[in-house]
Amino acid sequence: MQKTEAIDALAALGQETRLDVFRLLVQAGPQGLPAGEVAARLGVVQNTASAHLKVLSQSGMIRAEREGRIIRYTADMTGFRDLLAFLLEDCCNGNPDLCRPAIEAATCHC
């Protein structure tokens, strides 16, 4: 990931509703959610949700897939992993034990 891509991703996640959308889609897993359900679960109007989904999609944090008239969104875990890798690149000046708590916190304990 390049610096400009990381900045776009962080800016997309740096807004309250978009962060809520991303976390909701992470919780939904690989099946994702239709745009209307995202809006309903977060209590936002459809066009506002669509605007936030577009920003997240353009930043590489989520993916959209059309299913007829419905657009289903999923968290792009590859994009998120790339962001984490960018942030932790050259972590701890060669002492990986200092980074281990951050890595463990980001690891799914499902």
PADOKOL-805512 format. One record per residue: residue number from 1; residue in three letters; x, y, z of N, C-alpha, C, O in turn. Coordinates in nm, 3 decimals. Atoms other than C-alpha are relative to their C-alpha. Last residue first. Layout:
(NUM; 'Ala'; (X; Y; Z); (X; Y; Z); (X; Y; Z); (X; Y; Z)) ...
This chain:
(110; 'Cys'; (0.131; 0.065; 0.021); (-1.306; -1.650; 1.671); (0.009; -0.149; 0.030); (-0.091; -0.221; 0.018)) (109; 'His'; (0.000; 0.108; -0.098); (-0.995; -1.489; 1.820); (-0.133; -0.075; -0.006); (-0.191; -0.113; 0.096)) (108; 'Cys'; (0.132; 0.052; -0.032); (-0.933; -1.267; 1.519); (0.013; -0.118; 0.095); (0.089; -0.212; 0.070)) (107; 'Thr'; (0.023; 0.138; 0.043); (-0.591; -1.108; 1.531); (-0.136; -0.045; 0.047); (-0.174; -0.026; 0.163)) (106; 'Ala'; (0.062; -0.003; 0.132); (-0.576; -0.728; 1.555); (-0.034; -0.139; -0.052); (-0.098; -0.152; -0.156)) (105; 'Ala'; (0.129; -0.067; -0.013); (-0.511; -0.734; 1.931); (-0.075; 0.001; -0.132); (-0.198; 0.000; -0.133)) (104; 'Glu'; (0.094; 0.091; -0.067); (-0.238; -0.992; 1.878); (-0.138; 0.063; 0.015); (-0.238; -0.007; 0.003)) (103; 'Ile'; (0.031; 0.107; 0.095); (-0.064; -0.768; 1.625); (-0.100; -0.097; 0.062); (-0.195; -0.138; -0.005)) (102; 'Ala'; (0.085; -0.058; 0.104); (-0.081; -0.466; 1.855); (-0.043; -0.106; -0.100); (-0.157; -0.107; -0.145)) (101; 'Pro'; (0.133; -0.030; -0.054); (0.048; -0.669; 2.151); (-0.095; 0.059; -0.105); (-0.214; 0.027; -0.106)) (100; 'Arg'; (0.084; 0.118; -0.018); (0.330; -0.818; 1.935); (-0.137; 0.032; 0.061); (-0.236; -0.024; 0.015)) (99; 'Cys'; (0.121; -0.009; 0.084); (0.469; -0.484; 1.824); (-0.099; -0.112; 0.027); (-0.215; -0.102; -0.012)) (98; 'Leu'; (0.070; -0.123; -0.036); (0.726; -0.449; 2.106); (-0.131; 0.014; -0.078); (-0.225; 0.077; -0.029)) (97; 'Asp'; (0.073; 0.023; -0.124); (0.825; -0.813; 2.060); (-0.077; 0.123; 0.046); (-0.179; 0.111; 0.114)) (96; 'Pro'; (0.140; 0.038; 0.022); (0.908; -0.733; 1.697); (-0.078; -0.027; 0.128); (-0.201; -0.022; 0.126)) (95; 'Asn'; (0.032; 0.075; -0.121); (1.227; -0.543; 1.793); (-0.148; -0.040; -0.006); (-0.234; 0.029; 0.050)) (94; 'Gly'; (-0.063; 0.132; -0.001); (1.371; -0.429; 1.459); (-0.025; -0.083; 0.124); (0.035; -0.189; 0.139)) (93; 'Asn'; (-0.144; -0.009; 0.023); (1.298; -0.060; 1.507); (0.071; -0.135; 0.014); (0.176; -0.146; 0.078)) (92; 'Cys'; (-0.078; 0.016; -0.123); (0.956; -0.119; 1.659); (0.151; -0.008; -0.023); (0.222; -0.068; 0.058)) (91; 'Cys'; (0.045; -0.021; -0.137); (0.762; -0.167; 1.339); (0.112; -0.021; 0.102); (0.191; -0.114; 0.091)) (90; 'Asp'; (-0.122; -0.038; -0.074); (0.929; -0.137; 1.002); (-0.030; 0.028; 0.147); (0.028; 0.116; 0.209)) (89; 'Glu'; (-0.124; 0.020; 0.076); (0.583; -0.152; 0.846); (0.119; 0.055; 0.079); (0.114; 0.164; 0.135)) (88; 'Leu'; (-0.097; 0.073; -0.083); (0.315; -0.155; 1.117); (0.131; -0.027; -0.072); (0.220; -0.093; -0.017)) (87; 'Leu'; (-0.018; -0.069; -0.128); (0.096; 0.114; 0.960); (0.107; -0.065; 0.086); (0.176; 0.003; 0.162)) (86; 'Phe'; (-0.063; -0.130; 0.025); (0.145; -0.023; 0.608); (0.030; 0.071; 0.132); (0.139; 0.126; 0.151)) (85; 'Ala'; (-0.140; 0.028; 0.035); (0.071; -0.377; 0.725); (0.075; 0.130; -0.026); (0.191; 0.143; 0.014)) (84; 'Leu'; (-0.071; 0.036; -0.123); (-0.246; -0.256; 0.897); (0.148; -0.026; -0.028); (0.234; 0.016; 0.050)) (83; 'Leu'; (-0.011; -0.121; -0.081); (-0.358; -0.082; 0.578); (0.076; -0.028; 0.129); (0.165; 0.048; 0.168)) (82; 'Asp'; (-0.103; -0.083; 0.061); (-0.279; -0.390; 0.369); (0.020; 0.130; 0.077); (0.132; 0.178; 0.091)) (81; 'Arg'; (-0.129; 0.061; -0.034); (-0.480; -0.605; 0.611); (0.115; 0.084; -0.058); (0.216; 0.105; 0.009)) (80; 'Phe'; (-0.024; -0.031; -0.140); (-0.774; -0.365; 0.574); (0.135; -0.056; 0.045); (0.210; 0.011; 0.116)) (79; 'Gly'; (-0.030; -0.143; -0.010); (-0.755; -0.382; 0.197); (0.032; 0.041; 0.142); (0.123; 0.120; 0.166)) (78; 'Thr'; (-0.132; -0.016; 0.062); (-0.735; -0.761; 0.211); (0.041; 0.146; 0.007); (0.156; 0.176; 0.040)) (77; 'Met'; (-0.101; 0.032; -0.100); (-1.023; -0.765; 0.460); (0.141; 0.006; -0.057); (0.237; 0.027; 0.017)) (76; 'Asp'; (-0.113; 0.050; 0.080); (-1.248; -0.586; 0.217); (0.115; -0.025; 0.096); (0.194; 0.065; 0.126)) (75; 'Ala'; (-0.127; -0.061; -0.039); (-1.558; -0.556; 0.435); (0.110; -0.062; -0.086); (0.113; -0.184; -0.105)) (74; 'Thr'; (-0.080; 0.078; -0.094); (-1.860; -0.671; 0.241); (0.124; 0.079; 0.037); (0.172; 0.161; -0.041)) (73; 'Tyr'; (-0.131; -0.051; -0.040); (-2.136; -0.483; 0.062); (0.066; -0.095; 0.099); (0.000; -0.152; 0.186)) (72; 'Arg'; (-0.044; 0.060; -0.126); (-2.433; -0.627; -0.127); (0.143; 0.048; 0.027); (0.229; 0.043; -0.060)) (71; 'Ile'; (-0.146; -0.005; -0.010); (-2.595; -0.412; -0.394); (0.037; -0.050; 0.138); (-0.006; 0.006; 0.239)) (70; 'Ile'; (-0.061; -0.021; -0.133); (-2.952; -0.514; -0.467); (0.151; 0.008; -0.013); (0.211; -0.066; -0.091)) (69; 'Arg'; (0.020; -0.141; -0.037); (-3.133; -0.472; -0.800); (0.065; 0.036; 0.132); (0.066; 0.152; 0.171)) (68; 'Gly'; (0.124; -0.053; 0.056); (-2.994; -0.795; -0.942); (-0.013; 0.148; 0.033); (0.071; 0.229; -0.006)) (67; 'Glu'; (0.082; 0.121; 0.008); (-2.718; -0.900; -0.706); (-0.137; 0.043; -0.050); (-0.228; 0.068; 0.030)) (66; 'Arg'; (0.141; -0.013; 0.039); (-2.453; -0.631; -0.749); (-0.064; -0.138; -0.009); (-0.008; -0.231; -0.067)) (65; 'Glu'; (0.034; 0.098; 0.103); (-2.132; -0.673; -0.555); (-0.149; 0.011; -0.028); (-0.232; 0.005; 0.063)) (64; 'Ala'; (0.141; 0.004; 0.037); (-1.968; -0.396; -0.354); (-0.019; -0.104; -0.109); (0.063; -0.117; -0.201)) (63; 'Arg'; (0.027; 0.037; 0.139); (-1.636; -0.415; -0.173); (-0.151; -0.006; -0.021); (-0.227; -0.035; 0.071)) (62; 'Ile'; (0.112; 0.091; 0.022); (-1.521; -0.241; 0.146); (-0.012; -0.031; -0.148); (0.047; 0.038; -0.232)) (61; 'Met'; (0.032; 0.063; -0.127); (-1.204; -0.075; 0.278); (-0.120; -0.094; -0.009); (-0.135; -0.183; 0.075)) (60; 'Gly'; (-0.049; 0.137; -0.005); (-1.056; 0.002; -0.062); (-0.031; -0.071; 0.130); (0.023; -0.179; 0.156)) (59; 'Ser'; (-0.122; 0.004; -0.081); (-1.090; 0.380; -0.028); (0.058; -0.140; 0.010); (0.169; -0.157; 0.061)) (58; 'Gln'; (-0.108; -0.066; 0.074); (-1.338; 0.400; -0.316); (0.132; -0.006; 0.076); (0.239; -0.001; 0.014)) (57; 'Ser'; (-0.033; 0.083; 0.115); (-1.560; 0.145; -0.141); (0.117; 0.059; -0.079); (0.208; -0.014; -0.118)) (56; 'Leu'; (-0.070; 0.118; -0.050); (-1.552; 0.332; 0.188); (0.043; -0.091; -0.114); (0.152; -0.148; -0.111)) (55; 'Val'; (-0.131; -0.044; -0.049); (-1.643; 0.658; 0.015); (0.082; -0.119; 0.047); (0.201; -0.130; 0.015)) (54; 'Lys'; (-0.082; -0.036; 0.117); (-1.924; 0.489; -0.181); (0.141; 0.042; 0.043); (0.239; 0.000; -0.018)) (53; 'Leu'; (-0.044; 0.124; 0.061); (-2.062; 0.323; 0.132); (0.089; 0.027; -0.121); (0.187; -0.044; -0.145)) (52; 'His'; (-0.107; 0.055; -0.085); (-2.075; 0.662; 0.305); (0.055; -0.130; -0.059); (0.176; -0.152; -0.056)) (51; 'Ala'; (-0.116; -0.089; 0.012); (-2.272; 0.816; 0.017); (0.118; -0.053; 0.082); (0.232; -0.053; 0.036)) (50; 'Ser'; (-0.061; 0.022; 0.132); (-2.505; 0.516; 0.003); (0.124; 0.087; -0.019); (0.224; 0.042; -0.075)) (49; 'Ala'; (-0.075; 0.126; -0.007); (-2.570; 0.538; 0.378); (0.071; -0.025; -0.132); (0.187; -0.067; -0.133)) (48; 'Thr'; (-0.116; -0.029; -0.083); (-2.671; 0.902; 0.338); (0.088; -0.123; 0.011); (0.211; -0.114; 0.000)) (47; 'Asn'; (-0.095; -0.075; 0.084); (-2.899; 0.810; 0.047); (0.125; 0.040; 0.079); (0.233; 0.051; 0.021)) (46; 'Gln'; (-0.062; 0.078; 0.106); (-3.064; 0.531; 0.250); (0.103; 0.080; -0.081); (0.212; 0.030; -0.108)) (45; 'Val'; (0.080; 0.004; 0.122); (-3.135; 0.731; 0.564); (0.081; -0.062; -0.113); (0.204; -0.057; -0.114)) (44; 'Val'; (-0.027; -0.114; 0.087); (-2.940; 0.633; 0.873); (-0.086; -0.012; -0.125); (-0.124; -0.122; -0.165)) (43; 'Gly'; (0.097; -0.107; -0.020); (-3.052; 0.410; 1.160); (0.032; 0.126; -0.080); (0.008; 0.237; -0.032)) (42; 'Leu'; (-0.069; -0.115; -0.059); (-2.738; 0.197; 1.165); (-0.093; 0.119; 0.022); (-0.053; 0.219; 0.080)) (41; 'Arg'; (-0.066; 0.038; -0.126); (-2.921; -0.132; 1.117); (0.067; 0.118; 0.069); (0.075; 0.122; 0.192)) (40; 'Ala'; (0.099; 0.029; -0.105); (-3.157; 0.020; 0.861); (0.067; -0.032; 0.133); (0.024; 0.017; 0.237)) (39; 'Ala'; (0.066; -0.123; -0.040); (-2.882; 0.179; 0.650); (-0.096; -0.023; 0.116); (-0.098; 0.053; 0.213)) (38; 'Val'; (-0.102; -0.081; -0.068); (-2.675; -0.139; 0.643); (-0.064; 0.127; 0.053); (-0.046; 0.163; 0.170)) (37; 'Glu'; (-0.011; 0.055; -0.135); (-2.991; -0.335; 0.561); (0.107; 0.074; 0.081); (0.091; 0.093; 0.202)) (36; 'Gly'; (0.118; -0.037; -0.079); (-3.064; -0.111; 0.266); (0.006; -0.051; 0.143); (-0.039; 0.016; 0.236)) (35; 'Ala'; (-0.009; -0.141; -0.038); (-2.708; -0.148; 0.134); (-0.118; 0.043; 0.087); (-0.098; 0.115; 0.185)) (34; 'Pro'; (0.050; -0.092; 0.102); (-2.732; -0.527; 0.134); (0.002; 0.143; 0.053); (-0.006; 0.166; 0.173)) (33; 'Leu'; (0.137; -0.048; -0.020); (-2.510; -0.699; 0.390); (-0.043; 0.084; -0.119); (0.040; 0.152; -0.180)) (32; 'Gly'; (0.028; -0.142; 0.010); (-2.191; -0.902; 0.385); (-0.145; 0.034; 0.026); (-0.221; -0.046; 0.082)) (31; 'Gln'; (0.127; -0.014; 0.071); (-2.176; -1.278; 0.324); (-0.042; 0.146; -0.013); (-0.123; 0.179; -0.099)) (30; 'Pro'; (-0.014; 0.004; 0.146); (-1.803; -1.274; 0.407); (-0.132; 0.009; -0.077); (-0.131; 0.041; -0.196)) (29; 'Gly'; (-0.080; 0.105; 0.061); (-1.852; -1.159; 0.764); (-0.006; 0.000; -0.151); (-0.047; 0.099; -0.212)) (28; 'Ala'; (0.087; 0.077; 0.089); (-2.139; -0.953; 0.903); (0.077; -0.113; -0.069); (0.016; -0.211; -0.113)) (27; 'Gln'; (0.080; 0.092; -0.080); (-1.919; -0.839; 1.193); (-0.086; -0.091; -0.088); (-0.109; -0.207; -0.054)) (26; 'Val'; (-0.096; 0.098; -0.054); (-1.667; -0.685; 0.951); (-0.077; -0.105; 0.080); (-0.051; -0.224; 0.067)) (25; 'Leu'; (-0.032; 0.093; 0.108); (-1.959; -0.523; 0.770); (0.104; -0.102; 0.042); (0.100; -0.217; -0.003)) (24; 'Leu'; (0.118; 0.083; 0.025); (-2.088; -0.367; 1.092); (0.029; -0.104; -0.108); (-0.009; -0.220; -0.094)) (23; 'Arg'; (0.006; 0.097; -0.110); (-1.737; -0.245; 1.177); (-0.120; -0.093; -0.016); (-0.110; -0.213; 0.011)) (22; 'Phe'; (-0.109; 0.096; 0.016); (-1.705; -0.080; 0.836); (-0.006; -0.107; 0.107); (0.006; -0.226; 0.077)) (21; 'Val'; (0.030; 0.085; 0.116); (-2.048; 0.083; 0.861); (0.108; -0.107; -0.015); (0.076; -0.224; -0.031)) (20; 'Asp'; (0.108; 0.090; -0.040); (-1.977; 0.214; 1.213); (-0.035; -0.096; -0.113); (-0.057; -0.215; -0.089)) (19; 'Leu'; (-0.062; 0.097; -0.088); (-1.645; 0.359; 1.091); (-0.104; -0.102; 0.049); (-0.075; -0.221; 0.057)) (18; 'Arg'; (-0.076; 0.092; 0.085); (-1.831; 0.521; 0.804); (0.072; -0.105; 0.084); (0.080; -0.221; 0.044)) (17; 'Thr'; (0.094; 0.091; 0.067); (-2.085; 0.668; 1.047); (0.074; -0.100; -0.087); (0.039; -0.217; -0.090)) (16; 'Glu'; (0.074; 0.088; -0.091); (-1.816; 0.813; 1.274); (-0.091; -0.099; -0.070); (-0.085; -0.219; -0.041)) (15; 'Gln'; (0.130; -0.064; -0.016); (-1.575; 0.953; 1.013); (-0.091; -0.098; 0.073); (-0.091; -0.217; 0.040)) (14; 'Gly'; (-0.007; -0.106; -0.100); (-1.206; 0.860; 1.032); (-0.129; 0.079; 0.017); (-0.127; 0.187; 0.077)) (13; 'Leu'; (0.034; 0.058; -0.129); (-1.255; 0.530; 0.848); (-0.007; 0.105; 0.111); (-0.055; 0.077; 0.221)) (12; 'Ala'; (0.131; 0.063; 0.011); (-1.265; 0.705; 0.512); (-0.046; -0.056; 0.134); (-0.163; -0.042; 0.171)) (11; 'Ala'; (0.100; -0.106; 0.008); (-0.979; 0.935; 0.608); (-0.140; -0.059; -0.008); (-0.233; -0.007; 0.054)) (10; 'Leu'; (0.013; -0.057; -0.135); (-0.772; 0.636; 0.721); (-0.104; 0.112; 0.001); (-0.180; 0.125; 0.097)) (9; 'Ala'; (0.065; 0.098; -0.086); (-0.836; 0.458; 0.392); (-0.023; 0.056; 0.139); (-0.131; 0.040; 0.196)) (8; 'Asp'; (0.139; 0.012; 0.042); (-0.755; 0.765; 0.182); (-0.077; -0.095; 0.091); (-0.190; -0.066; 0.131)) (7; 'Ile'; (0.067; -0.124; -0.042); (-0.436; 0.830; 0.384); (-0.148; -0.005; -0.038); (-0.233; 0.035; 0.041)) (6; 'Ala'; (0.018; 0.008; -0.145); (-0.331; 0.468; 0.342); (-0.074; 0.123; 0.052); (-0.162; 0.113; 0.137)) (5; 'Glu'; (0.108; 0.096; -0.022); (-0.386; 0.491; -0.034); (-0.030; -0.014; 0.149); (-0.146; -0.024; 0.189)) (4; 'Thr'; (0.125; -0.065; 0.037); (-0.176; 0.810; -0.047); (-0.120; -0.093; 0.018); (-0.228; -0.048; 0.057)) (3; 'Lys'; (0.041; -0.098; -0.101); (0.104; 0.642; 0.150); (-0.134; 0.065; -0.034); (-0.218; 0.080; 0.054)) (2; 'Gln'; (-0.071; -0.127; 0.007); (0.123; 0.345; -0.086); (-0.055; 0.097; 0.105); (-0.166; 0.079; 0.155)) (1; 'Met'; (0.085; -0.118; 0.000); (0.000; 0.000; 0.000); (0.089; 0.123; 0.000); (0.189; 0.130; 0.071)) 
